C-alpha cells in the first residue's frame, strides 16, 4: 500500500506541474503564485503519506515525509506567515510525535519547543483555533520532559496547560471542562511519579541530579479534577470511569498525607 501511495504521488505531481507550466504566466506575481501552489500541493501530499505511514508504524518513512513537508511549509511561511506558520507548527508537532515514538527525546523536545514558540506567535490571529493546539503541544512537551526526568520543567508546562483550559472552560464549560479535568489529573499524576520514596539520588542521562517533586502537591489537582468528573459523571461511561480513577488516586494521597503527619 505504501508503494502504491508513493507511485501515485510521483504520478500526480509531474502532471500537476506540467499542466500549470503550459499556462501563460504574464507577471512575476503569476510565477510566484505558481510556485506557491506547487509547494502547497506537494506539502499536502507529503503529509498524507506521512500520516498513513505513521498509522502503519512505518516511522522512518513518516519522518522523511514530515521533514519534506516541513521544508516546504517553511518556504511558504517566508512570504505568507499568517497562512503557513500554523502549518509549520503542526508539522513540527507531528515530528515531535514520531521522535517520541522512536525514543529520540532530544529531537522530540526541540520540535515541540519550536512548535510552541510558533503557536504563541500566531495565537493572537485566531485564539479559538490555535490556543487549544498550544495547550496540546505544551502537554506533549510536558510528557517528554517527564520522560527525561526533568520534573520541574514538566510541572511548569502542565500548569500552563491547566491555565489555558481553565480560561476556555469559563466561557464554554460544556466543551472545555473535560479538558480542564484531564489537565488537573495529568498534573496530579506527575506529582505521584516525580518523587523518590527513599530519598536516593537519581541522575539524568547527561549526569544532572534529578529534582524530585512533593507527591502531596497532587491533592488539590485531584480534588479539582474529581469535582468536575463528579458533576459530569452522568454524561458518559468515560466520565464515570475518570471519576472512579481520580477518586482512587485521591484517597491514596490522603492516606500518604495522614502517614506523613
Secondary structure, 3 states (H helix, E strand, C coil): CHHHHHHHHHHHHHHHHHHHHCCCCCCHHHHHHHHHHHHHHHHHHHHHHHHHHHHCCCHHHHHHHHHHHHHHHHHHHHHCHHHHHHHHHHHHHHHHHHHHHCCCHHHHHHHHHHHHHHHHHHHHHCHHHHHHHHHHHHHHHHHHHHHCCCHHHHHHHHHHHHHHHHHHHHHCHHHHHHHHHHHHHHHHHHHHHCCCCCCCCCECCCCCECCCCCHHHHHHHHHHHHHHHHHHHHHCHHHHHHHHHHHHHHHHHHHHHHHHC
